[in-house]
Amino acid sequence: MELSERCLRLCGHIQTLTGVHTALLDLSSKDFLKPPFHSSCAMQGAGCSAYLTHLYGAYEAERWDGKYIYYCPRGLVFIATPPLQTGSPMEYCIITGPFIMSNSEDDPFDDPLADDPLDGVPRLTTAQARSLSELIAAAVSSFALEMLPPDVDSGNQAAILQMMYDLSADSTARTYPIESERRLQEHIRSGDKEAAQQLLNELLTHIYYIAGNDQQLLKSRIRELLVLMSRAAIDGGADVDEIFNLCSHYEQEEDSFTSIESLNRWIGSILHKFISFVFDLNDIKHQNVIFKTTAYIKEHLTDKLTLDQAAEQVYLSKSYFCRIIKDELGCTFTEYVNRLRIERSKTLLRSTGMPIAEIACAVGFDDQSYFTRIFKKQTGTAPGKYREQRSVHSKK
């Protein structure tokens, strides 16, 4: 049975068993073999693309143990689970979702599209979502390992074979084209995937011709090419830590590719990822980081939250994480934590008779006076006065 058929069958089983919609992303065709819950929604005008959102999830799942839980720009949650095969680039990714992830009735889903009802979207706790991701990953790995790497001949492979034939017949064209490296970097920086792929094919042709049967030389030159592409992606605006982490991951993968065909597809997919991280996925990634950070803070509101812990939860360096928080929210991490704590305290002040000192402790403030000072700074009034005002309003 073809890998795509196995994935589609598993999608059906997941959806029947859990009630959570399950789609199948086809990376080669840049489309869905089984459509997503929403192929488009009102968030599309704000930069949400179903394909790019779930492509981001697939890329992250490929990096992090074959599974990844992430948010779409609307705040709905998905699980990406690609069937990964040694010696073969990722072809498909199972997308389970959407669902609403919430651990408490005090933490309702704040839907930015209230006029677009979410009928049929289930709610899961954080623990349930993690368990579901583990089960899907186990199911995917059980049949992915049975499949042989596909006998692939993409258009790129055919083009490279023709170029190698032409190169062998023309002795004047055998000098390695350094200028093509510079042009490749320019196309990566500008986001021109088609032109970049053509130049990558040209460079690979020369590398294969020069290396011949010398596998060590071949892999050394491929690593040099990866460094060249990674620097261009960083120059184009991709995050340094993001690209370095990807390169570290790719260095570990390189030895698993035993044929030129699979190596071509692998390095071609890396090229497209680098360009995507520069031009297509940054906004999606940043929104996902904000949603994940918010969920993490709310789940650990009474704990002593640190910047290091929060950055680790979203797999980012501290400096990059701080920059995203500042750019997206206009405040520091500590200010954002306090903002969420004050919002929770306002709910408790309105709906309970808890003493203010207990509320301060319940939302993570060790000191009542500090809580009062932060509360007044954010709301313009003291906690006791806020409670009185809300009580008066509720009686009218």
BAZATI-923006 format. One record per residue: residue in three letters; y, x, z of N, C-alpha, C in turn. Coordinates in steps of 0.001 Angstrom, whole numbers, plus 500000, padded with zeros to 6 digits. Each point is the difference from the previous one (the first is absolute). Last residue first. Example, Ala and Ser with C-alpha at 12.3 -4.5 7.8 and 13.67 -1.06 7.14 Angstrom:
2
ser497750512850507080501190500820500060501090499230500730 ala494280500290499930501190499110500000501200500900500000 
***
This chain:
396
lys546538472915539617500882499093499272499259499242498921 lys498076503456502770500099498717500695500852498990499245 ser499353504548498547498734499281499856500053498636500659 his503699503026500318499845499509498634498733499158499856 val500771502150504105500992498944499790499835499380498612 ser497386503749501014499536498846500774500937498821499819 arg501173504128498121498913499379499235499444498777500730 gln503334502525502168500548499392498790498911499286499199 glu498717502491503823500781498812500365500512499280498765 arg497818504122499373499047498963500415500739498711500352 tyr502605503770499008499315499531498786499043498865500349 lys502081502237503527500939499108499319499372499421498741 gly497540503245502343500118498773500789500909498989499341 pro499531504326497939498790499173499913500101498691500764 ala504578502080498140498948500477500894498781499082499917 thr503383500803495738499955499301501286498869500565500854 gly500937501369495472501347499690500463500045499285501323 thr496240501944497190500266498555499931501415499623500410 gln498270504623499920499500499373498773500402498542499861 lys501229502615503844500511500705498833499588499296498704 lys498283498503504125501407499615499850500607500655498763 phe495602501185501148500050498575499643501439499582499721 ile499223504316501682499616499902498591500093498551499523 arg500849500767504561501022500662499191499685499892498509 thr496854498385503129501191499147499975501085500600499110 phe496094502551500744499703498813499203501236499123499860 tyr500284503580502926500032500482498614499709498853499040 ser499649499090504529501409500213499662500137500507498565 gln495650499392501857500669498735499711501448500200499576 asp495762503406499244501166499839500873500761498727499625 asp496109501456497635499658500389501370501102499669500988 phe498520497663495152501086500729500669499589500295501439 gly497359497398496645499946501445499870501132500789500610 val498762495101499953500353500406498632500180501514499881 ala498836497873504161499072499421499024500307500431498572 cys502858501167503699498750500757500034499044499539498907 ala503987497605500547500328501365499592498741500847499925 ile499597495714501768500160499963498541500298501398499474 glu499817499416504628498655499937499413500063499981498475 ala504055499875502395499358501297500223498603500024499388 ile502453495943500014500494500940498991499346501373500150 pro497325495569501508501179500756500439500379501051498961 met497440495540498421499746501335500547501296500638500487 gly498877495541497851500834500173501185499788501357500652 thr499557498312494539499317500170501284501018500081501138 ser501165499545495248498801499164500134499277500128501335 arg504167502375498526500144498603499596498818499145500440 leu500011504704500790501108499401500750500150498515499675 leu496859502571497560499554499784501382501090499363500854 thr501079501207495562498988498937499984499542499673501423 lys502851503632499465500742498748499779499049498808499967 ser498232504371500224500543499573501293500774498696499861 arg498311502084496106498913499430500793500532499501501345 glu503053502222497255499601498734499371498874499331500776 ile501350504283501353500997498996500377499660498652499374 arg497330503651498815499791499665501409500992498923500466 leu500441501826495662498831499116500079499713499588501440 arg503509503064499308500336498732499341498837499019500099 asn499396504421501527500792499188500936500374498653499404 val497786503070497212499104499580501078500751499096500976 tyr502560502031496686499190498908499453499009499485501036 glu502686503712501084500833498791499888499189498820499475 thr497898504204500133500214499486501357500834498730499983 phe499371502290495891498756499401500467500180499374501383 thr504432500260497169498970500967500369498740499260500450 cys503383497808496313500010500375501409498932501059500254 gly500741497373495851501330500398500431500102500378501459 leu496232498551496871500445499156501112501384500364500524 glu497766502281496237499619498593499847500613499096501063 asp500754504817499971500417499450498708499751498501499915 lys498552502365503887501463500026499893500474499338498723 ile495353500524500656500544499053500986501521499910499861 ile497818503237497367499715498645499525500591498967500948 arg500316504514501276500876499716498872499773498594499453 cys497205501645503437501360499736500508500946499623498863 phe495645501365498828499969498699500669501396499628500499 tyr499375504293498238499981498990498932500021498590500597 ser499713503599503043501291500028499306500075498933498904 lys495927500646502427501045499411500840501337499928499265 ser495503499766497133500636500985500859501130499329500774 leu495908496934498495501176500678499472500455501095500954 tyr496494496194500198499583501214499290501176500747499364 val499881496015503029500227499750498568499780501255499163 gln499384500046504746499391498732499623500146499714498505 glu502135503767502067498570500221499793499302498729499536 ala504524499828501291499859500685498712498533500224499664 ala500992498178504238500301499035498931499830500642498625 gln499516502735503848498916499019499915500217499050498830 asp503412503126500988498807500662499463498850499014499811 leu503968498553502144500189500170498561498773500628499359 thr499332497173504498500656501227499570500094500045498481 leu499278496286504494499851500307498578500763501264499645 lys497771497550504384501045500981499723499810500494498567 asp498423494966501396499643501417500134501232500883499821 thr499820495139499460500114500395501406499663501473500221 leu499703497967495610501370499853500493500161500493501434 his496495499953496200500055500936501125501362499953500691 glu498940497231496236498688500054500638500016500875501255 lys503857499644497240499754498719500668498676500015500759 ile501102503777497360500896499885501158499716498713500770 tyr497668500642495962499553500950501025500861499898501256 ala501219497460496212498770499478500605499508500910501120 thr503721501465497515500341498810500784498772499451500711 thr499360503504496968500678500481501204500345498832500915 lys498203499019495793498986500599500875500613500491501300 phe502912498267496703499131498940500531498963500569500965 ile502760503103497755500786499183500942499135498908500620 val498091502686496613500225500784501220500751499176501034 asn499440498139495728498732500017500730500136500758501313 gln503630500033497066499851498680500611498714499920500804 his500735503936497566500955499892501101499892498646500703 lys497374500786496106499552500820501120500927499831501201 ile501233497954495993498842499322500575499515500756501227 asp503440501958497502500491498808500700498857499267500689 asn498859503784497332500765500361501188500454498781500792 leu497429500350495643499387499576501258500836500263501247 asp500974501082495090499472498641500097499708499527501420 phe501792504523498470500777498918499405499528498586500340 val498090504318501711501421500266499811500748498715499653 phe495301499987500494500594500212501317501484500320499898 ser497507499494495994500104498716500714500651500168501361 ile499035503847497468501130499268499417500191498665500708 phe496308502567501308501229500712500325501215499234499482 lys495755498371498821500324499763501408501299500678500392 his498258500735495694500552498653500111500352499663501455 leu497904504137499159501301499969499335500652498637500179 ile495597500459501427500929500644500927501413499990499418 ser496462498489497315500325499004501033500981500573501026 gly498364502891496676500873498986499403500413498945501010 ile496848503228501224501344500576500003500999499060499320 trp495476498541500128500488500270501356501427500525499986 arg497641499373495956500403498722500575500623500205501378 asn498227503792497859501139499460499255500521498721500636 leu496024501849501672501161500791500423501262499511499296 ser495847498183498772500431499469501288501225500751500518 glu498193501506495923500395498603499874500535499449501323 ile498093504360499735501374499960499502500492498563499927 ser496265501204503638500122499885498545501473499951499620 thr498444500252504569499097500939499323500083499919498482 phe502634498879505066499998499624498585499260501063499192 ser500892500256504772498999498961499744499913499626498523 asp503168503165502047498668500575499801498936498961499659 glu504617498761501074499859500692498717498579500491499736 glu501965497713504055499261499236498996499570500837498802 gln502756501673503598498638499760500507499143499286498966 glu504534500726499067499325501299500051498558499860500484 tyr502898496238500032499473500301498676499273501348499963 his502233498566503987498848499132499727499356500375498665 ser503974502130501121498940500470500891498719499202499773 cys503852498605497745499472501249499430498865500558500854 leu502320496192501573499194499679498829499358501260499426 asn503047500571503473498763499380500507499063499639498849 phe504268501603498905499170501078500552498680499457500544 ile503208496891498466499408500747498889499107501131500511 glu502377497479503221499087499118499252499266500784498918 asp503456502128502417498771499879500784498958499154499279 val504286500399497979499298501286500033498663499883500733 asp502290495839497362500077500661501297499128501256500017 ala502363498180495448498859499687500866500124500779501313 gly503045500353496133500350499154501134498841499618500889 gly500407503133496063500348498656499547500315499042501125 asp498478504461500782501329500068499402500480498622499558 ile495614500320501537500932500179501120501432500074499488 ala496616499844496787500065498715500705500979500080501169 ala499083503958497660500813499096499183500142498635500672 arg497155503168501976501398500402500159500926499097499196 ser495351499365499538500460499555501322501456500378500233 met497788501432496058500283498570499965500549499510501338 leu498655504522499716501117499764499091500392498520499993 val496141501247502338501199500456500711501238499723499161 leu495871499136498006500293499024501056501254500378500771 leu498369503028496828500592498845499334500355498904501015 glu497676503789501490501369500375499646500729498817499355 arg495449499486500889500778499972501254501461500374499736 ile497011500349496421500230498585500319500828499885501275 arg498561504254498714501095499533499145500315498528500241 ser496366501883502335501222500669500415501194499509499185 lys495694498590498833500493499297501183501272500643500542 leu497896502046496253500401498636499663500616499298501211 leu498074504254500596501286500085499310500528498602499679 gln495731500229501844500981500444500990501394500081499383 gln496272498996497231500379498876500856501057500391501033 asp498532501828495058500356500580501296500541498897500921 asn498690499743495218498978499634500982500277500554501397 gly504129499502496855498643500000499454499000499514501029 ala505045500920500121498994500173501053498588500094499438 ile503771499192497087500122501320500629498864500245500990 tyr500307495747497940499711501017498974500007501392500614 tyr501197496315502674498569499966499708499632501099498997 ile504560499454500979499290500495501185498503500048499742 his502798498121496693500137501459500050499247500583501197 thr500090495315499598499312500570498834500038501524500053 leu502492497577503159498577500041500324499194500615498860 leu504588499236499287499789501101500945498532500140500381 glu501253496363497242500221501273499297499717501196500907 asn499851495662501872498872500216499097500122501354499284 leu503620498607502611498881500409500849498766500272499152 leu503739498205497861500187501418500296498899500521500912 gln499956495432498998499801500753498766500144501502500244 gln500967497029503537498559500066499736499709500807498746 ala504498499110501135499413500971500934498507500149499743 ala502341496716497616500348501335499507499394501077500892 glu499381495563501402499323500217498712500286501405499466 lys502123498484504044498569500260500159499323500337498673 asp505004500376502120499434499656498692498507500350500007 gly503584500722503536499101498855500091499385499563498691 ser503034503827501483500659498832499399499117498758499996 arg498444504226501710501244499693500727500673498746499468 ile496213501606497743499608499501501319501246499599500785 his500675502065495871499511498630499811499524499402501332 glu501412504516499950501136499127499702499555498550499866 gln496711503321500534500734499773501241501187499076499790 leu497608501345496206499175499119500826500726499684501303 arg501926503176497212500230498636499489499163498988500777 arg499417504551500997501349499583500396500278498564499544 glu495941501957498660500000499788501449501356499488500462 ser499544501346495551499423498667500224499896499684501492 glu501395504298498562501070499010499838499486498574500218 ile496980503670499982500777499913501242501090498936499899 pro495382500824497274501352499453499794500765499805501322 tyr496042503641498088500180498922500976501445499500499957 thr497492502028495697500808500454501129500247498833500945 arg497722499743495675499188500154501203500769500512501205 ala500882498963495010500431499003500990499316500166501341 thr499192502564495873501417500188500327500468499064501106 ser495542499937498017500175501128500917501447500200500410 asp496965495756498343501326500565499727500288501112501000 ala496006497330500110500140500265498561501313500687499660 ser498848498554504428499015501024499614500144500394498541 leu502676496477501726500392501284500589499053501115499558 asp499072495508498804501141500514499237500404501389500497 tyr496658497759502396499504500348498659501111500621499163 met501139498284504179499221501234500156499443500456498649 met502267495892500163500947501105500167499265501338500165 gln497450496044499836500604500254498691500954501188500072 leu498099498542504020498966500590499140500563500331498621 ile502793497678503012499812501396500407498952500690499129 ala500764495377499395501159500773499542499834501478500330 ala496770496962501585499890500149498552501139500860499458 gln500131498898504538498906500924499723499856500235498496 asn503145496787501491500445501355500321498918501020499659 gly499171495360499633500772500505498877500450501420500239 ser495686498785502629501300499359499874500685500548498766 asp494999499856501765500748500666498952501300499235499826 val495521500388503764501338499593499590500468500787498789 asp495783498420503191500069500855498814501290499644499273 pro499210499399505448499999499384498673500087501033498886 pro497585500762504839501333500097499432500004499503498563 leu496334497863503039500261501310499413501443500051499521 met498024496854504114500469500045498629500188501448499539 glu498745498598504458498882499820499080500406500185498542 leu503076500120503716499197501216499959498840499894499028 ala502804496268500919500730501000499219499177501273499843 phe498577496275502732499622499948498586500752501004499149 ser500574499846504751498555499814499825499597499894498542 ser504593500257501569499331501300499923498508499844499726 val502610496088500638500371500685498764499245501322499861 ala499509497523503993499352499314498880500281500712498683 ala502156501571503879498562500275500076499261499353498828 ala504586499104500448499787501401499617498521500361500020 ile501269495771501586500134500066498540499746501424499516 leu499999499306504652498854499343499372500070500084498481 glu503661501634502537498816500851500183498784499401499305 ser504005497501500091500132501156499109498791500920500107 leu500242496317502925499757499557498630500096501172499034 ser501111500782504469498555499798499859499649499572498581 arg504551500408501103499356501315499959498491499875499814 ala502488496051500551500334500639498722499323501359499874 gln499606497672504091499221499351498943500258500643498642 ala502570501465503675498597500421500154499126499389498908 thr504526498672500244499890501388499558498554500480500060 thr500443494822499402500565500960500948499870501401499416 leu500477495554496908499049500902500633500731500839501032 arg500527495216496603500569500916500981498879500833500615 pro500500497383494822499505500007501386500766500978500882 val501192496931495485500067501383500467499587500045501470 gly500455495921497344498746500714499802500021501448500415 asp504614497797498904498793499213500253498763500844499708 leu505107500883500356498849500910500005498728499244500363 pro505152498622497602499006499870501078498803500913499816 asp505198500128498634498770500272499251498845499980501002 asp504538499541501371499830498926499020498765500206499119 ala501452503194503348499538498777500668499760498860499021 leu500514505300499971499953498995498935499461498691500568 pro500391503967502667501289499984499292500065498964498888 asp497122500079504782499849499990498547501369499979499315 asp497684501321504802501357499718499519500015500111498486 phe496099499038503956500284500645498726501370499551499498 pro498823500188505360499743499230498784500362500790498747 asp499008500901505212500422500857498899499719499304498674 asp498747498263504259501401500361500229500561500865498882 glu495439498705500245500788498854499550501488500256500202 ser496462504088499237500549499114501016500762498852499352 asn497970503709497640499184500046501219500448499007501050 ser500067500701494238500782499702501195499065499964501204 met500376500425494222499442500742501128500899499801501218 ile498694497378495107501064500255500967499377500677501206 phe498325500196494670499845499291501261501178500373500890 pro498363500199494265500766500296501211499459499288501227 gly496852502584497526501233499480500562500648499039499015 thr496734504327499164499705498846500849501290499544500675 ile498244503127495615501190499642500778499706498721500771 ile497290504326497247499899498642500536501190499756500923 cys499518503475495697500275499869501429499914498533500391 tyr498578503995495779500252498646500479500367500043501482 glu499394504108497569500123499048498889500441498619500468 met500135505637501629499935498594500395500231499104498782 pro497917504904499158501224499413500531499810498513500321 ser496053503749500203500574499004499103501266499430500617 gly496911503148502145500068500491498633500554499003499018 thr498188497873504296500193501439499890499992500428498540 gln501539495086501593498806500722499567500320501484499872 leu501895494970502357500278501383499618498709500731499693 pro502198494798500434498707500686499953500209501405499455 pro503891497202502755499471500412498699498598500573500112 thr503527496705502845498722500697500169499449500385498639 ala504553497708503024499569500620498742498740500813500262 ile502760495635502432499114501151500197499583500503498629 phe504484496936502183498894500181499060499161501202500428 val504330496263501786499153501175500185498829499985499021 leu505493498065500224498593499613500066499130501256499959 gly504875499827499526499503500140501361498578499524500181 arg502918500539495964500212498728500689499551500059501455 pro499394503675496880501400499845500394500320498676500702 cys495074501868500614500800499794498796501450499790500435 tyr496196502911502816500811498791499870500631499927498620 tyr495150502490502050501417500143499658500665498629499855 ile495188503251501134500634498720500326501495500167499773 tyr495375502686498077501389500065500442500522498586500214 lys495396503613498653500480498666500400501416500131500519 gly497250503814498593499507498917499152500375498598500440 asp501349504438502008498635499541500318499544498771499223 trp504567501838499090499671499815501413498656499298500166 arg502044501083495650500343501149500849499423499882501403 glu499510496502496808499307501165499457500231501228500884 ala502347496051500947498592499891500406499199501194499504 glu504484499615498642499924500369501410498555499931500504 tyr500874498596495580500243501441500137499871500456501454 ala499719495375499123498820500713499483500167501511500147 gly503649497198501142498905499862500966498765500766499567 tyr503578499810496975500362500823501155498894499948501055 leu499581497145496415499733501369499556500328500970501131 his501120495542500594498585500247500275499534501349499445 thr504511498686499327499740499880501434498559500366500310 leu501326499748495477500466501217500662499735499956501501 tyr498861496142497422499212501164499580500430501251500766 ala502415495983500741498643499925500545499204501245499629 ser505274499984500704499074499857498883498593500008500568 cys505455499526501827498576499935500306499202499779498722 gly504985500214500672499305501252499733498521499990500308 ala503190496308500274500463501017500951499208501290499852 gly498990496141497428501398500292499708500582501048500912 gln495668498345500751500011500889498844501423500373499612 met498603496871503488500398501345500411500095500948498803 ala498416495458499693501460500096499996500492501371500428 cys495261500018497836500583499055500939501499500221500002 ser494965501245497152501441500167500171500456498979501029 ser495548500550499401500299501032499009501493500256499955 his496910498185504112501223499732499245500173501119498978 phe495951500045502089500422498706500544501265499518499309 pro497254503354497029500425499980501403500407498603500425 pro496216500989496053501435499966500277500328499969501488 lys496074502484497260500021498758500762501410499886500560 leu499600503412497250498821499328499454499766498681500717 phe504805502740499270499015499495500945498826499381499243 asp503428504259498439499993498540500155498940499622501027 lys500767504311497563501242499671500725500154498489500157 ser496272502729498130500724499026499170501339499602500606 ser497245503127502290500030500490498620500792499063499098 leu499151499013504651501048501002499804500094500482498558 asp498516495339502507499433500916499004501083501020499657 leu498877496373504323500981500742499217499276500979499076 leu498732495201502720499494501291499536501016500621499060 ala499886496155504475500266500293498590499390501350499646 thr499846495747504021499619501368499640500155500192498497 his501340496501504633499987500230498561499686501466499703 val498220497516504391501156500798499586499884500272498503 gly496675497760502754501097499105499647501263500734499593 thr495369501647501332501166500123500881501096498975499743 leu495712500227497497499669500227501401501224499917500915 thr500422499618495223499191498890500515499764500131501493 gln502227503523497771500845498803500054499230498809500561 ile497684504054499312501012500178501040500814498722500162 his496840500151496481499355499909501311501022500113501134 gly501511500611495542499595498613500250499370499822501367 cys501084504358498584501222499220500218499663498545500336 leu496502502821498643500385500232501391501277499242500343 arg498547499863495557499063499271500864500370500157501465 leu502438502505496892500333498574499894499077499157500872 cys499130504641499663501240499750500749500358498516499981 arg496370501415497413499673500103501413501223499692500860 glu500625500235495376499245498795500348499624500006501484 ser502126503822498189500939498876500077499293498714500407 leu497408503900499213500764500086501245500956498823500149 glu495522499298497119501242500759499922500737499971501338 met494601499599499560501196499158500000501251500881500000 
***
